[in-house]
Amino acid sequence: MHTVTLVVSSREKINRRFLRAFEGEPQGAFISFESPELLFKVISGKRWELLKVMTGAGPMTIREAARRLQRDVKAVHGDVQALLKAGILQKTGKGLIIFPYEAMHVDFMLNAA
């Protein structure tokens, strides 16, 4: 199963993972955010729903994603654009959108202030 991990990571941790990957050590698929606030800003409630519908579903049109979500196409288009900009969704050569993973894992810890 091809899984992506959404993680809240410091720049240092990201750099260490990059260096290990550069040395040939498999790292898996990660999408990193600087803070939980940024993660939740980029992936709001409606965007979580969109990712849930697209997980493992293969390429589709925005209109098809909107139909599956029973949402307005224009609203879904805005969410798709935000997720494309963040590098979470991808576009195929034919212009379809895809979330190329079969599972998503979210990993971060909240510490006492």
N, C-alpha and C positions, 0 to 999 in steps of 0.2 A: 504494500500500500504506500502510495506516494503522499507523505504528510508534510505540511508546512508548519513551522512553529512561529507564532507571533510572540515576540519577546521584548521586554523593556530592558535595555542594555546601555551601559556607559560606552563612550567612544573607545575606552581602553579595552573593554571586553570584545567589542566588535573588531578592533585591530588585532587582538590575539587570535580570534577565530579566523580572521583573514590570513594571518601568517601561518597558522597550522594548515589551512587549506592550501596555501601556496606551496607548502612543504609536502603536499600529497596526502594529508590526513583528511579523510572524508568528514564533512561537517554537517551534512543534511541541508535541508532548505529552511532558511530563516528570513523573516521580515522583522527588522528591528525598529523600535521606537525609543526616543530619548526619555519619555516619561509615560506613566499611565494616562495622564491627562491628554497627551498627544494621541495615544492609541485610541482613546474613547472619542476624541474629536474627529479623527479620520474615519473611524469605524463606528458610526452612530448606530442607534437601534435599527433603523430601516436598512442601513448598509450591512449589518449583521444578517438580517433576513435575506438580503440579496446574495451574500456569500453562501449562506446555508442552501439556498435554492441552486446555486451554481456549483457547489462542491460535488465533484465527480460527475457532473452532468455533461461535460464536453462543451464545445463551442456553440454559441447561440446568438441570436440577434437581441438587441435591446428590447424590441417589441415582444419577443418570446419571454424574456426575463420578466417584463412587466405583466404579461398575461399570467405567468406562473405565480407571481406575487399578488395578482389582482390589484395592481396599482396603476396610476397614470403614467403613460410612456414618458412624458416630459420630466416628471419627478425622478423616475428610474434613470433616465438619461443623465440627469445632474449627478446622481449617486455614482453611476458608472464612470463619468468623467473624473470625479474626485478619486475614485479607487484606481483608475488608470494612471492618474498623475502621481499617486502615492506608490505605484509599482506593484499593487496588489492584484489587479486584474491585468490581463494582456489582450492585445488584439491579434487576430490571425491575419494571414496574408489576404484573406477574403473579406476582412473588415468585421468579422464576428468577434464577440467578446468571449473570454475564457478565464476561468479560475482553474489553473492546471493541476489541482490537487484533489485527492480523494478523501482527505481528512485535514482538519486544522486543529492545532493544539495551541493554547494560549498559556504563556509562562511568565509570571512576574510575581514579585512579593511586595507587600505593603508593610513597611516598618513603622514603629512608633516614632512620632516626630520628636 
